Structure formats: structure tokens, C-alpha cells
Amino acid sequence: MTQPAKQQPADSQLEAFRDIVRSRRSIRRFTDEAIPDAVVEDCLDLAMLAPNSSNLQPWSFYVVKSPELKEPLAHACLGQNAARTAPVLIAIVARTGTWREHSRQVLDNWPEPEVPKIVRSYYSKIAPIHYNQGPLGLYGVAKRAMGMVAGLRRPVPRWPYSPAAMKVWAAKSTALAAENLMLALRAHGYDSCPMEGFDSCRVNKLLNIPKDGEVIMILAAGRRAEKGIYGPQYRLDKSKVVTWR
Amino acid sequence: MTQPAKQQPADSQLEAFRDIVRSRRSIRRFTDEAIPDAVVEDCLDLAMLAPNSSNLQPWSFYVVKSPELKEPLAHACLGQNAARTAPVLIAIVARTGTWREHSRQVLDNWPEPEVPKIVRSYYSKIAPIHYNQGPLGLYGVAKRAMGMVAGLRRPVPRWPYSPAAMKVWAAKSTALAAENLMLALRAHGYDSCPMEGFDSCRVNKLLNIPKDGEVIMILAAGRRAEKGIYGPQYRLDKSKVVTWR
């Protein structure tokens, strides 16, 4: 494989990135301008390049722009302005049940002629041991117990060995992609508002979300309107959240 | 407050962003070059600008560069090369217990002379109802039950009403910041490897992680070395994870 050539990006690249991150704000009111589908597709491509756990890509994206579905979906988002005014809503879904199929996909579509032995063994043997929590999560309980014994002598992975931990596992990788998606929209000149305030029962039903899926956020996206930002940006003093050791 | 002026970033900004996202790979081997502290600080500043749930910023970052701590930490990362060779390790921690203190911080440090009434009411009344799950998660159970009744007639929030859901809640916002951090390092010409393969018991003890904290990943960071990328990049066919509605 090739190593990307550029190790030292130009200052202008850093400035561009800073500008994107700093100008991204949660936008609560959009103009009625549509986002071209090609832009949304490009942003999704960039979202999918996020790093993720064992490359199992446990994410799904539901892009909603048809008024028949967008309207009830905005209603399920408690009618908030961001949802009501956005030309596109994207439900971002973390999946705990796709790792097996995605393991197969990685092996079946490996980009080089031969799948390295270590990779084949990982996806066909180790991943199933690691991610399968078994009926009622019982394999997970067993794995935790074995970890506690083995862990007395040497470092061992202790996680994600329960159905609840699998939800954190999937949400985490999916959120990495979500951040790429929001920044990509900004880089394209559009904006977004990540919403957690929604009725998940109604949303799951409207979008027919699979049983193993959790909508971790619904992204309202579009062109920033006047007064689209509701308040000043505030961040905690860094000393509260950063520790140097 | 001011609205950022730039609505339509230049094409060069988009290209810069694309380049950063595309050149970011999980790097498993770093040179022994240090990252200047100022660069790490800048990357953390950009990480902290990630959107997050109710602006409660439930994240912490432990930046480890002292050899006395970095070595046992790399050992707790199962000795993987990324951890062993990185000049800096950053433990990224999701906190389920800081929302109350951070609510206070938002109100105490509001960037404008007056805290709007709706903001004061949100952080002093609504957030405590929403995020406090009570002893043994019993408030959460009650909130879920009330939601089921009220939800028969109108959309209601149903989440995060359990201690387990709070873990997903915190991990999600923290992962958004983690992605900013990785991209920021890339924008600065450095690289990273987000690691989930570590012994959380040993890591928690080494870093003295608070009880409400979960290390959602440990980021190895540094200058990309030759053969730092282990395999070709593979992403699922988009049709498997994107649905247009």
C-alpha cells in the first residue's frame, strides 16, 4: 500500500481546518435552500472515512428529505425549529448487530489480492469471540470472569463484554463519523444541528430502524439562516477537563 | 452575539478538509519525534469546540508524556506498537457525573452580561430532571414510565433515562470531540491511532480516573513513521449503510 505523501500540511490547511471547526455552530434555523444531493453524498463519504472500532463500521445514515416523511420526523423531534426548518434531516444510527456481516464484508472485499493471515484470523475468529455477547449477554459474563482471572497476571481487554457496553461501543464509532459529517457540511458552506431531543419510539417507527439500531442523533442540515445561532459559544475552562501527566 | 461571516467557504477550504480527512489513517508506528506541547494544546482547544449534548461537555483528556507513566500505560494498552512508539498518549474519558457541576459553570460563566431566562431555567431546572437518574436509576425508571404515558398523545423525550444510557450519552459527545482531536493533529501534520484495546482496570488505576469516568479510547499520537500504516483502507459499500428517504 502507499503511504500518503503529505506529512507536513501547509499552514493554509491548518487555518482552513481551524476556520471550519470554529465557524461550526449548532444552527437552529435554516433558510429554505435545499442542499444538493451530491453535497450530502460527499459529506457522507467523508463521514465514512472516520476511524472506527476494528473497522467494523457500525453506523447507518438515514437521509430524509421527502416532505411526507420529514414533517412527521420533525414533529418527533419535539417540533424544534432546527428540525422544522432544515431541508434535510439525517438520522445517525449506531448498530450493535452488524459486526458479523461487516466482518464478512471486510474479508470478501479486501482491497488487495490476498487477505493477510492475521486479518483473516482476526475477523473470522477473534472478532466473533470479542463482540458476541451470547444469549442474555452470558458469553459476556463469562468473558468478564475470564478476564478477571487472566488480568491478575497481565493486561487483558475487559470490554465490550455486555449488551449495554456494545451500545457504547457502537455509539462511539458512529459519533466519530457524525463529527466528520458535521464538519464536512461546514466545509461545503452548509450547517447542521445535532439533535438528541426526539421521541425515539416515534422516530424508530417512522424510519423503520432495525432492532439493533439506536438513533444516536438526528442531524438537521441546511443553509444557516439569520438568527440561526441562539446563544454565544461557551466552553469550560480547559483546566477543568485537561490533565497533563 | 455575532453570526460568523463566512457562509460560503472557498473551494480551497473544502479541499483542505478533504485532504485532512482522507490522509488521516490509524498509524501504528511513530517516529521518536515529540509533539510540541503548544500543538497538543491547540488540538485540545479544537477538540473542545465539538458540539455536545446540552453544552454539558462531559469529556476529560489525560495527556500522558512522562516516560514513567507512558510506559506502564502502553503496557496496559496490551503493548501494541502504536502505544509503545507514540511520544504522547491521550486518554479520552467520558464522564457521566460532571453534568451538574458543568451546568453551574455554564450559568456562572455565561459570556454575556445577563443569562437569558430560558437558559437559566434549562440548566437549573430541566437539566437536573433530565440527567439525574436517581439512586439505583430509579428516577430514570419513573421518567421512562411517565414518558410512556405522555408519549401516547404527543412526542416526548425518552432518553437518557438509565445509568447505562448515561454512559452512551457521555461517550457520544466525547467521541465528537475525539474526532476533532484526531483531525486537528492531522491538520498539524501529526497522526494518531485511537485504541480501544486496553485493560481498563489497569488504565483507570494508572491515571486515577474518577468513578464516573469511562476511558472511551486512548489516542496514540505522534509523527507517522515509515510502515506506520498496516493495511489498505477499506470502507463498506455505501449502499449498505446509507438510506435515502
Chai-1 contact restraints between the chains, C-beta under 6 A:
chainA,res_idxA,chainB,res_idxB,connection_type,confidence,min_distance_angstrom,max_distance_angstrom,comment,restraint_id
A,M1,B,P232,contact,1.0,0.0,6.0,A-B,restraint_1
A,P4,B,S23,contact,1.0,0.0,6.0,A-B,restraint_2
A,Q8,B,G189,contact,1.0,0.0,6.0,A-B,restraint_3
A,P9,B,G189,contact,1.0,0.0,6.0,A-B,restraint_4
A,Q13,B,A16,contact,1.0,0.0,6.0,A-B,restraint_5
A,L14,B,A187,contact,1.0,0.0,6.0,A-B,restraint_6
A,A16,B,Q13,contact,1.0,0.0,6.0,A-B,restraint_7
A,A16,B,A16,contact,1.0,0.0,6.0,A-B,restraint_8
A,F17,B,I20,contact,1.0,0.0,6.0,A-B,restraint_9
A,F17,B,A187,contact,1.0,0.0,6.0,A-B,restraint_10
A,I20,B,F17,contact,1.0,0.0,6.0,A-B,restraint_11
A,V21,B,L46,contact,1.0,0.0,6.0,A-B,restraint_12
A,V21,B,L49,contact,1.0,0.0,6.0,A-B,restraint_13
A,S23,B,P4,contact,1.0,0.0,6.0,A-B,restraint_14
A,S23,B,K6,contact,1.0,0.0,6.0,A-B,restraint_15
A,S26,B,P51,contact,1.0,0.0,6.0,A-B,restraint_16
A,L44,B,V242,contact,1.0,0.0,6.0,A-B,restraint_17
A,L46,B,V21,contact,1.0,0.0,6.0,A-B,restraint_18
A,M48,B,R235,contact,1.0,0.0,6.0,A-B,restraint_19
A,L49,B,V21,contact,1.0,0.0,6.0,A-B,restraint_20
A,P51,B,S26,contact,1.0,0.0,6.0,A-B,restraint_21
A,P51,B,P194,contact,1.0,0.0,6.0,A-B,restraint_22
A,S53,B,E196,contact,1.0,0.0,6.0,A-B,restraint_23
A,Q57,B,L236,contact,1.0,0.0,6.0,A-B,restraint_24
A,W59,B,V241,contact,1.0,0.0,6.0,A-B,restraint_25
A,S60,B,V241,contact,1.0,0.0,6.0,A-B,restraint_26
A,F61,B,V242,contact,1.0,0.0,6.0,A-B,restraint_27
A,Y62,B,T243,contact,1.0,0.0,6.0,A-B,restraint_28
A,V63,B,W244,contact,1.0,0.0,6.0,A-B,restraint_29
A,V64,B,R245,contact,1.0,0.0,6.0,A-B,restraint_30
A,L69,B,R245,contact,1.0,0.0,6.0,A-B,restraint_31
A,A76,B,P155,contact,1.0,0.0,6.0,A-B,restraint_32
A,L78,B,P155,contact,1.0,0.0,6.0,A-B,restraint_33
A,Q105,B,L236,contact,1.0,0.0,6.0,A-B,restraint_34
A,P111,B,P232,contact,1.0,0.0,6.0,A-B,restraint_35
A,P111,B,Y234,contact,1.0,0.0,6.0,A-B,restraint_36
A,E112,B,P232,contact,1.0,0.0,6.0,A-B,restraint_37
A,P155,B,A76,contact,1.0,0.0,6.0,A-B,restraint_38
A,P155,B,L78,contact,1.0,0.0,6.0,A-B,restraint_39
A,P155,B,D199,contact,1.0,0.0,6.0,A-B,restraint_40
A,P155,B,R202,contact,1.0,0.0,6.0,A-B,restraint_41
A,V156,B,D199,contact,1.0,0.0,6.0,A-B,restraint_42
A,P157,B,G197,contact,1.0,0.0,6.0,A-B,restraint_43
A,R158,B,S200,contact,1.0,0.0,6.0,A-B,restraint_44
A,W159,B,S200,contact,1.0,0.0,6.0,A-B,restraint_45
A,A164,B,A164,contact,1.0,0.0,6.0,A-B,restraint_46
A,K167,B,V168,contact,1.0,0.0,6.0,A-B,restraint_47
A,V168,B,K167,contact,1.0,0.0,6.0,A-B,restraint_48
A,V168,B,V168,contact,1.0,0.0,6.0,A-B,restraint_49
A,V168,B,A171,contact,1.0,0.0,6.0,A-B,restraint_50
A,A171,B,V168,contact,1.0,0.0,6.0,A-B,restraint_51
A,A171,B,A171,contact,1.0,0.0,6.0,A-B,restraint_52
A,A171,B,K172,contact,1.0,0.0,6.0,A-B,restraint_53
A,K172,B,A171,contact,1.0,0.0,6.0,A-B,restraint_54
A,K172,B,A175,contact,1.0,0.0,6.0,A-B,restraint_55
A,K172,B,I216,contact,1.0,0.0,6.0,A-B,restraint_56
A,A175,B,K172,contact,1.0,0.0,6.0,A-B,restraint_57
A,A175,B,A175,contact,1.0,0.0,6.0,A-B,restraint_58
A,A175,B,L176,contact,1.0,0.0,6.0,A-B,restraint_59
A,L176,B,A175,contact,1.0,0.0,6.0,A-B,restraint_60
A,L176,B,E179,contact,1.0,0.0,6.0,A-B,restraint_61
A,E179,B,L176,contact,1.0,0.0,6.0,A-B,restraint_62
A,E179,B,E179,contact,1.0,0.0,6.0,A-B,restraint_63
A,A187,B,L14,contact,1.0,0.0,6.0,A-B,restraint_64
A,A187,B,F17,contact,1.0,0.0,6.0,A-B,restraint_65
A,G189,B,Q7,contact,1.0,0.0,6.0,A-B,restraint_66
A,G189,B,Q8,contact,1.0,0.0,6.0,A-B,restraint_67
A,G189,B,P9,contact,1.0,0.0,6.0,A-B,restraint_68
A,P194,B,P51,contact,1.0,0.0,6.0,A-B,restraint_69
A,E196,B,S53,contact,1.0,0.0,6.0,A-B,restraint_70
A,G197,B,P157,contact,1.0,0.0,6.0,A-B,restraint_71
A,D199,B,P155,contact,1.0,0.0,6.0,A-B,restraint_72
A,D199,B,V156,contact,1.0,0.0,6.0,A-B,restraint_73
A,S200,B,R158,contact,1.0,0.0,6.0,A-B,restraint_74
A,S200,B,W159,contact,1.0,0.0,6.0,A-B,restraint_75
A,R202,B,P155,contact,1.0,0.0,6.0,A-B,restraint_76
A,I216,B,K172,contact,1.0,0.0,6.0,A-B,restraint_77
A,I229,B,Q3,contact,1.0,0.0,6.0,A-B,restraint_78
A,P232,B,M1,contact,1.0,0.0,6.0,A-B,restraint_79
A,P232,B,P111,contact,1.0,0.0,6.0,A-B,restraint_80
A,P232,B,E112,contact,1.0,0.0,6.0,A-B,restraint_81
A,Y234,B,P111,contact,1.0,0.0,6.0,A-B,restraint_82
A,R235,B,M48,contact,1.0,0.0,6.0,A-B,restraint_83
A,L236,B,Q57,contact,1.0,0.0,6.0,A-B,restraint_84
A,L236,B,Q105,contact,1.0,0.0,6.0,A-B,restraint_85
A,V241,B,W59,contact,1.0,0.0,6.0,A-B,restraint_86
A,V241,B,S60,contact,1.0,0.0,6.0,A-B,restraint_87
A,V242,B,L44,contact,1.0,0.0,6.0,A-B,restraint_88
A,V242,B,F61,contact,1.0,0.0,6.0,A-B,restraint_89
A,T243,B,Y62,contact,1.0,0.0,6.0,A-B,restraint_90
A,W244,B,V63,contact,1.0,0.0,6.0,A-B,restraint_91
A,R245,B,V64,contact,1.0,0.0,6.0,A-B,restraint_92
A,R245,B,L69,contact,1.0,0.0,6.0,A-B,restraint_93
